[in-house]
Amino acid sequence: MSDISVILAAPGWRAAVRQPEALVRRAAEAALREAGATGMVTVLLTDDRSVKQLNGQHRAKAKPTNVLSFPAGVPGQLGDVALALGVVRREARDAGRRTADHLAHLVAHGALHLAGHDHILAGEARRMERAEARVMRRLGLPNPWRGVT
């Protein structure tokens, strides 16, 4: 069993997604089950400015991104995931998806990173996409990769 903490740092998440903390916990737990991982995870629901700052500090990229994962490397702790409200909302709108569905997918994506998945190489990317699709199916949500080329 995993311990999922959610920090709601940007109140706009409540207007964008119904019960964001519950959705985040469900998505993270499903992703960790998929990966066979257990441990503590903290998910930060914040704004673009904060994620831009984190992205600059940790990846030397001066822009916000949808999701960042920070593996802990400590026994019992998997790490942290941070999501940017504005980016997530824009991406969902541009893809014709519900913000809640996109949030669940990105939380699963971040949690899978904490569990050791990656997508740098093509084979890794395919395995990670399949794992994400299985997580979304378990959650009863649409496959984010269906129709994507």
Residue pairs with C-beta under 8 A, 6 or more apart in sequence:
1 38
2 28
2 29
2 32
2 37
2 38
2 39
2 40
2 41
2 78
3 39
3 40
3 41
4 24
4 25
4 28
4 29
4 41
4 42
4 43
5 40
5 41
5 42
5 43
6 20
6 21
6 24
6 25
6 42
6 43
6 45
7 42
7 43
7 44
7 45
7 46
8 14
8 20
8 21
8 45
9 44
9 45
9 46
9 47
9 50
10 45
10 46
10 47
10 50
10 85
12 47
12 85
13 20
13 45
13 85
14 20
16 85
16 88
16 89
16 99
16 100
16 103
17 23
17 99
17 100
17 103
18 100
20 45
20 100
20 103
23 100
23 103
23 104
23 107
24 43
24 45
24 103
24 104
24 107
26 104
26 139
27 103
27 104
27 105
27 107
27 108
27 111
27 135
27 139
28 41
28 43
28 81
28 107
28 108
28 110
28 111
30 108
30 135
30 138
30 139
31 107
31 108
31 109
31 111
31 112
31 115
31 131
31 132
31 135
32 38
32 39
32 41
32 78
32 111
32 114
32 115
33 138
34 108
34 112
34 131
34 134
34 135
34 138
35 111
35 112
35 115
35 116
35 117
35 131
36 115
37 78
37 114
37 115
37 116
39 72
39 76
39 77
39 78
40 72
40 76
40 77
40 78
41 78
41 79
41 80
41 81
41 111
41 114
42 79
42 80
42 81
43 80
43 81
43 82
43 83
43 107
43 110
44 50
44 80
44 81
44 82
44 83
45 83
45 85
46 82
46 83
46 84
46 85
47 84
47 85
47 86
48 64
48 84
48 85
48 86
48 87
49 64
50 82
50 84
51 64
51 65
51 68
51 82
51 83
51 84
51 87
52 62
52 63
52 64
52 84
54 68
54 82
55 61
55 62
55 63
55 64
55 65
55 68
56 62
58 68
58 70
59 68
64 84
64 86
64 87
65 84
65 87
66 83
66 84
66 87
66 88
66 91
66 106
67 81
67 82
67 83
67 84
67 88
67 106
67 107
67 109
67 110
68 81
68 82
68 83
68 110
69 79
69 80
69 81
69 110
69 111
69 113
69 114
70 79
70 80
70 81
70 82
71 78
71 79
71 113
71 114
72 78
72 79
72 80
72 114
73 79
78 111
78 114
78 115
79 114
81 107
81 110
81 111
81 113
81 114
83 103
83 106
83 107
83 110
88 99
88 102
88 103
88 106
89 99
91 102
92 98
92 99
92 101
92 102
92 103
93 99
95 102
97 142
97 144
101 136
101 141
101 142
101 144
102 144
104 136
104 139
104 141
105 132
105 136
105 141
105 144
108 132
108 135
108 136
109 128
109 132
112 128
112 131
112 132
112 135
117 124
117 127
117 128
117 131
118 124
118 128
119 125
119 128
119 129
129 145
132 144
132 145
133 143
133 144
133 145
133 146
136 142
136 143
136 144
137 143
